[in-house]
Amino acid sequence: MGLTSSSLPSTPAGSRVKPSTALPTVGCGMYEVGCADIMVASNGSGDNGVFMRIFYPTALKIEPQPEPSESDSDNESDSESDATVTDDPIEYPLWNERREYINGLAEYRQMSQRKIHFYFDWIIGERRIPAGWQQPLFNKRHPNFVHASKSTGDLHPEHRTLPPTASTQSLPEAKGPQFPVAVFSHGLSGSRLIYSTYCTSLASYGYVVAAVEHRDRSSSWTYRLKTDPATGIVTEEGISMLMVHDGEGEFKKRNQQNHTRVAECIRALHLLEELNMGQCGPADKKPKGSKIVVGQEFDWLQFKNRLDISKAAVIGHSMGGATAVAAAAFSTDFRCCIVLDGWLYPIEHELYAQTTMPALMLNVDGWQWAENIKRIQRMNSEAAEKPLFTFKNIVHQSFSDFTYLMPGFMGRKFGVQGDIDPHVAGEAYLELSVAFLRQALSGSTSVEALREVAQRYEFVVEGTTVDLEDEETATDDPKSDDHQTLQDSNGDAGSSIAASETESDSTGTTSNL
């Protein structure tokens, strides 16, 4: 269960250069990023625990300097001679860490497991998460690592670290800045793994991002650990994805799932608060707070007093967008939310009036439709801003890792990439996300900052491009199983694989991930 040593490649000691198989990061964040999994057990009082991957800053990025000459080396300052190189190798976990996730996609898309594994092994293979596994949280006492730029390639080991900068020398002893936090909710048939580029990139700007793996049966597969109270033996219980077929009351089932997802996001934020108070610990240590059952070997105490829980956001893609909106409406602990091409169908009518927090909506031109836009417009824009921007010439899965895993022709064939370079598109929505968070979490309006970012990208426009008078998509009853809601419910992490095998039908149900 979890990661094994075989799924973690090592880089040379002291090197921050990622393996060539690592997914990219986008934007220009100042931090290198680490990641670690944490699962906490149920407390037996209606709390089912939570499972998530946390992405967090580990070290300052510093642009590499020219190779020093002999005269330069003779005149090194005392501070430069104090620079250290870590002896610990940096490991990067596999993106496709367990085959059960792909088996779940195969079942959901009604494909053979053999065929879908062939596609993933052929196209994705040994691709890696772009965050170092269980690296220490950024701290004043840690060295600042030089990263290799695209133009310079690798660096000589003795020049990969520099002494602390003036900005870090003023930090409290043995501590560092407090980081704002964000909880991320994946889409239907997703997992905590498939938004690793987005979460890593956001963490590089100084955020701690908790990517929840929902156990409401909306993930392609997941698991929980159960302990036998008599023997103390721990067993793994797999959780498969819920299949909803035509005529089975989709709204009721998706709405119930969304309520579970909201509870998990709120639980994730509470867990971050416990980490900030230093109350979590391994189950056998009888901690004051949550009992950790996955991630026990990691030093979670380093997060104590390092998280700014007063600046918390919730973010989601597709069905996760509905979860983000509902979570922010239910819990005022979330100061704002970001919705990445959201599918708001699972939200009940009554909840829209409660959406009093700032919310950024980032939509895809070719994926949205009138009914869903009208749901967005029901959100309470009088209480707080709800800026909306639309991306042209990208696709629904441009927000996920699939757009980077299947580049070029294969990406377009599988429907996970549009005409815009995925790195440019990723940079655009990441910078919009950061601009919004910086303003919203500080209590300021964001629209001017967002417009300043958007004007740098000709494929980003403010507002919607959807014709709201389109009679074919104007139905606005969330309880109806019309063709548009069915189309969107298939906007998941597996349907593009199926789309390469079959022609899309008249509803477009196989045209999206």
Sequence and secondary structure as in RCSB ss.txt:
>XXXX:A:sequence
MGLTSSSLPSTPAGSRVKPSTALPTVGCGMYEVGCADIMVASNGSGDNGVFMRIFYPTALKIEPQPEPSESDSDN
ESDSESDATVTDDPIEYPLWNERREYINGLAEYRQMSQRKIHFYFDWIIGERRIPAGWQQPLFNKRHPNFVHASK
STGDLHPEHRTLPPTASTQSLPEAKGPQFPVAVFSHGLSGSRLIYSTYCTSLASYGYVVAAVEHRDRSSSWTYRL
KTDPATGIVTEEGISMLMVHDGEGEFKKRNQQNHTRVAECIRALHLLEELNMGQCGPADKKPKGSKIVVGQEFDW
LQFKNRLDISKAAVIGHSMGGATAVAAAAFSTDFRCCIVLDGWLYPIEHELYAQTTMPALMLNVDGWQWAENIKR
IQRMNSEAAEKPLFTFKNIVHQSFSDFTYLMPGFMGRKFGVQGDIDPHVAGEAYLELSVAFLRQALSGSTSVEAL
REVAQRYEFVVEGTTVDLEDEETATDDPKSDDHQTLQDSNGDAGSSIAASETESDSTGTTSNL
>XXXX:A:secstr
    GGG  B  TT     TTB    S  SEEEEEEEEEE   SSS   EEEEEEEEEEEEE       HHHHHT
  HHHHT     S  B  BSS  HHHHHHHHHHTT  HHHHHHHHHHHTTT B SSEET     TTS EEE   T
TT S  GGGSEE   HHHHTS TT    EEEEEEE  TT  SSTTHHHHHHHHTTT EEEEE   SS SSEEEEE
EE TTT  EEEEEEE     TTS HHHHHHHHHHHHHHHHHHHHHHHHHHHHT  EEGGG  SS EEEESTTS G
GGGTT EEEEEEEEEEETHHHHHHHHHHHH TT  EEEEES   TTS GGGGGG  S EEEEEETTT  HHHHHH
HHHS TTTS   EEEESS  GGGGSTHHHHS HHHHHHTTS  SS HHHHHHHHHHHHHHHHHHHTTT   HHHH
HHHHTT TTEEES  S TT GGG    TT   HHHHHHHT SSSHHHHHTTS   TT TTS  
